[in-house]
Amino acid sequence: MLGLRENPPHTLRAFVQSSCLSLEEHEVTQRILRMADAQNVKAVIVGGAVRDWLLGLPVTDIDISVEGDGIEFARALVAAHGGKLIAHEKFQTATWHVDGLDIDVTTARTETYDYPAVLPRVRSSTQIADLSRRDFTINALALQVGEHWLGRDALLDPHGGLADLERGTLRAFHAQSFVDDPTRIFRAARYAARFGFALEPDTREWLRRGLPYLRDLSGERVKYDMELIFAEREPEKALAYLAGWDVFRSFNIPIPEMAQLAERFERVRQALPAEVSAAQAGWGAFMYHAGQLAASRWLGLIPFEVNTRDALLDIGPISTLSAALFSADVKPSARHRLLENFGAAGLALAWLFEKQPAKRESLWRELREWRAIHPRATGDDLRALGLPPGPSYAKILRRLQDAWLDGEIQNDEDERRLLALSAEL
């Protein structure tokens, strides 16, 4: 379990000068505090940045909350320092893209949920009220921004988040927390796994109450939170929590044994092929050899991008191909024919998760070698030999390709001889 770094001073200067920040984050934070002073705006650095700083971890994102109009504050930052702004008027938020960083700037707000699992209605509010709408107390920590706070205790902690960090406790705010927003269940698993924190007993019971509402989430929201888990250093730990809490059973989707998932994610860490992303590998880990029922339910729930969907559709039939078809006594050309119509991403996923060595080797050779082998001859060459155009062209060219794959020909001269013989036949 992670613990607080020793005696952290809770001043803004300590945060800005911390080694937890990159040089770019240090500079951007300075710009933000100067802008807050210039506009006389009550702004805070909030959430994960403060939590990770207190834990002595690298700060990976800086979120700013502003009392008033967060989007206008973000526009002022862009006007003064450049970058690109993407505003989300409905949620009173904006993202400032600058110096390779994405800085989220939000209006301090409260949220109202009309129904379980729906996106909330928001309205402007105070910083204290804004902290109360968050998922867990460890994320309801904020540092007040401005020159005035550089040397003073700037920490806002109205809900005991600092004490929960010290105890290693993950605590939600109220009994409706996971009913209002069931995606918090995914976040609970992610934080518990990442930090080694334990759920506070009431929070565990509240989480259980939220399980029936998971089915009310859109597939896009499930996809987003699952892929955040796949991006973790050890996704299998968070997935084990979800499985233990019956999350996948709530979706009525069978999953592989956790030991098998752990083995698959270890393979991803060791060698992720360039053809697939970490997110695609995560879904592939769930769906390779999972059977038609599991695959069809995932594909029915999650709105995958076309290339990911195609790869996941490919690994079903690849996984069912018998290992005997890929033994060393089977010619490379025959093995290539079994695999040639599958996409590169599907082959890469199958190579990651296939256990049979001979089949795995064939997948890799198809991906890296066989599908790049083609005869030098073309249809023009066949026409020059006096062969009339027709189906025989494809047959002859395929015969030449097989000969290259199987080592029957080694150079262009060998191919010309074989081509001449094929033309005579």
N, C-alpha and C positions, 0 to 999 in steps of 0.2 A: 504494500500500500504506500502511495506517495504521501509525504507529509510536508507541512509548511517549512519554508526555509527559515533559518534561525533569526529571530528578532527582526522581522522586516519593518523598516520605517514606512509608514503609510502616507508619505508625502508624494506630491506630484513629481518633485525633482527626483526622488528615488526611482519612480517608475520611468521617467524620461531617460535617466542615465543608466538604467539597468542593462546588464548584458543580455537579458532576455529579449531585448529589442534589436532588430537589425538596424543598420545605419539609415536605411530608407524609412523605417518606422520611426526612428528617433527624429528625423527631419520633419516628417509629416505631422507627428505629434506636436512639435514646436510650432508649426504653422497653425494648427488647430487652436492651440491655447492662445496664440496671438490674435487670431480672428475672433475668438470668444471675448477677449478683452476689448477689441476694437468695436464690436457690435453690442457690448454689454449684454451678452447672452449667457444664460445659465445652461452650461453644457457639462456632460460627464462622459468619461470613458467607462464603458459598462460591459458586464458579462464575462465572456471567456478570456479576454485580454487581462482583466484584473485577476481573475481566478488563476490563470496560468502563471502570471507574474508572482503572485503570492506563493505558488507552489514551486517557484524557481524553474519553470519550464519555458521553452522558447514561446514567445507570443507569435501566433500565426495569423491573427486578424485583429484589427482594431475597430470596434463599433462605438459610435458616438450617439448619444441621446441629447436632444436639445429641447428645452422648454420654449414653446412658441412654434416656429415653422422650420422644421428640420430641412425641408427641401430648399427653402430660401437660403439657409445657412450653407448648405452644400453648394448652391449656385455661387454664393460669395467666395467660397474657397476656390472654385473653378476659375472665377473671374480674376482672382488674385494670383493663383499659382498654376493655372493650366490644368490639363487633364480632361477627362471625359465624364459626363454625368448621365446616369440613367435614373429617371425618377419614376416612382410608383405612387401616383396620386391617391389611389384608393386606400393604401395603407400608410400614407404620409411618411414614406421612406424614400431614400435615394442612395445610390452607390456611386462613389467618386473613384474613378480609375485614374491613378496617378503614380508615376515612378514604379510601375510594376506591381502596385498594391491595389487592393479593392477595399475601400473604406466605406462601411455602411453608416449612413447618417439618418437617424430616425427622429421623428417628433415624439417627445414623451407622451405616452397615451395610456388609456385604459381600453380593455377589450370586453365585449359582450358576446356570448355565444347563444344564438337563438335556438340551436338544436345541437345535440351531440355530434362531434366529428365534422362540423362545418367550419369554414373559415370565419373568423370573428368580425364583428363590426367594431370599428375603433373610433375614439374621439380623443382630442388633445387633453393632456392632464399634466400633473407635476412629476418630478423625478421620483419622488417617493412612491406615488401611485404606479408609476411605470415599472418600478422594481417589483411591485406586488403581482404583476401580471405574468411574471416569468415562470419557467418550468420548475426549477429547483433553487433552493436557497444559495447554493454555491455559485449560481449564475446571477444572483440578485445582489451583486457587489458592484460598486461604482466608485470612480475617483473623480472628484470635482475638478474642473478644468479652468485655468487662468493663472496669470502671474501671481496672484494673491495666494494661490495654494501650493506654490512651489516648495516652500519651506514649512508648511503646516500639514497637520493630519487631514488628508483630503478624502479619507475613506467613508463612503456611505454604506452602512450595513444594518438596515432596519429589521432584518429577519434572521439574524444569527448565522449568516453564511460563513463568516470567518470561523466561528466555533465548529460548524459542521465540517469545514475543511480540516480543522485540527483533529476532529474525531474520525475523519474518513467516512462521513455519513452523507448519503444522498437522500434529501428530504424534500418532498413536494409541499405545496402550500395549503391544499384543501382537498376535501373528499371528492370533489367533482373534477379534479385536475385531469385525470386520464379519460374521463367521460367527455369533457369539453374538447379535449385534443388528444386522441389516442396515439398520435405520433410521438407523444412524450414517452410512450412505452419503449419505442426504438431508441430514443435518446437516453433513457434510463439504462438500457443495456450497454449502450456505447460508453457512457461515463463510468458505469460500474466496472466495465472491463478495462478501460483505459487507465483509470486511477486506482483500481483495486478497492473501490468504496463499497460499503454495504448499504442496502436500502433500509431506511428507518422503518420500524414495524408498521406504523400506520400507513406509510407510503406503499409498502408492499400490499397491504389490504386494498388500498385505493387503486393500485395498479390492477389488481384482480378484477375490480368492478369495471374497469375500462375495457377488458378483453372483448365483451360482446359487441362493442362499438367499432372494433377494428374493421369489420366488414362494411361499415358505412364510409370508410375512407376511399377517396379516389385512388385509382391505380397509380396516378402520377405522384401522389404524396407518399404512397408506400415505396415506390421506386426511388424517390429522392432520399428517403431515410435509409433504405437498405443500401444504397450506393455510398452513402456516407460511412456506413459500417464497413463496406468492402474497402474503403480507402484507409481504414485504420491499420496500424502495424500488424496486429494479430486479430483479424476479423472473427476468427472462430471462437474467441472468448466471448464476444458480445453475442454471437449467434447461439452459443450454448445457453446464455441467459434467456434469450428469446424462446428457445426450445423448452427450457425448464419452466418457463412461465406459460407454456401452451399457446404461444402466439401463432405458430404455424398450424397447430390444430384448430385454432380459431378461424383460420382461413380455409381449413379442410384441405390442406396441401401436404402430402407426405414428403418427407425430406430424408436425405441420407443419414446414416448414423454419424454422431458427432465426431467419433474417432476418424471416420473416413473424410469428413469435411476438414478436420484439422490437418490430415495428411495432404489433402488437395491444396489447402492454402499455404502449406509449407512449400509445395512445389511451385506455387505462384511466386513466393518470395525468392526462391532459388533461381528461377529462370522464366520470366514472363516474356513470351515471344512478342516481337514488334507488331505482329498482326492484330493483337488484341489489347484492349485497355484493362485496367484493374477491375472496372465495373463489369465488363464482359466476362472476365475470368471468374468473378464472384458468382454471376448467374450460371455460368457453365459448371462451377463446382456444385451447385445445387441440382443441375439438370442432367449431367452426364450419367448415363446408366440409371436414370431415375424412373424410367418407365413412361408410357404414354399418358397415364392419368396425371402424374405430377407435372409433366411438361405442358400438357394442354391447359391445366389450371393456372400455371404461371403465365403462360402466353395469353390466356384469357383475362388475367388480372392486370398485368403490367403493360403499359403502352410503350413497348420497346421501339427504338429507332429501327429503320428497315434493315441496316447492316447487322445490327445485333440480333434482331429477330431471325434473319436468314441464317446466321451462325448457329443460333440455338436450335433452329429447325434441322440444320445439318447434323448436329452431334447425335441426334436420336438414331438415325439409320447407321451412322458410322459406328456407334457403340454396339450395335447388334451384329456387325460383321464378325464372323468367326475368326479367332486367332489363327486357326489352321490355314486360312486362305493367305496368310502372310508369312508362312514358314520359309526358311532359307531355300528349300528346294522348289519353291514357286518362283517362276521367272519374274524379274522386275517389271516387264511389260504387262504381265497379268495383274500384278499388284497395282500398277499405275492405273489400269483400266477400272479397277474397283473404286479408285479415289478421285479420278480426274474431274468428275462433275461437281465435286464439293468445293465450296469457297475456301479461301486461304484462312479466314478467321475460324471457320468451323474445324478445319484440319488442325490449326494451332491449339484450339481448346481441347480437341480430342487427344492430341499429343500430350498436353499437360496432364490429363487425368486418366489416360489409359494405363492399365497395369501390366498388360502382356508385353514383354520386351520386343518380340519380333514385330508385333503389330505397331507398337510405338515407333520402332525404327523405320518401318515403312511409311508411317504418317510423316515423320520428319524428312525422309528422303523425297517423298512426294512434294512436300512444302518447299524444300530447299534445292532440290535437284531435278527430279523426274519431270515435273511439269514445264521446266525450262528447256527440255531436250526436244528438238524438232529436226526433221530432215532438212538438208540444204536445198533439195530440189523443190520446185514449185510446179504449179499447173502449166506454166509456160515451158518448163523443161519437158514435161510429158507431151505437150503438143509438138515440141520440136522433134520428139522421137517418132512422131507420126501417129500418136494415139488419139482417137477421137474423144472430145470431151464427154464426160458421163460419170456414172457411179464408180467406174473403175479407178478414176483419179484418187478418190478418197481411200479406196482400198489399198492402192499402191503406196500412197504417202503414209498411211498407217503402218503398212508392212515395213517401210523404211524406218519409221519412228521406233517400232518395236525392236528392230535390229540394233539401232543405236542404244536403246535402253538395256538390251540383253548382252551388249558387248560383242555382237556378231560383226559389227563394223566399227572401225576405230578412227577412220579419217575420210576425207572427201573422196579419195580414189576408191576406197571400199564401197562407198555409197554409189558411186557411178557404176561400178561393176554390178552391184545388186540391182540397181535401177534398170540397167540394160537387160539383165535376166528377167526381171519382172515384166518389162515391156514385151519381151519375146513371148512370154506366157499369155 
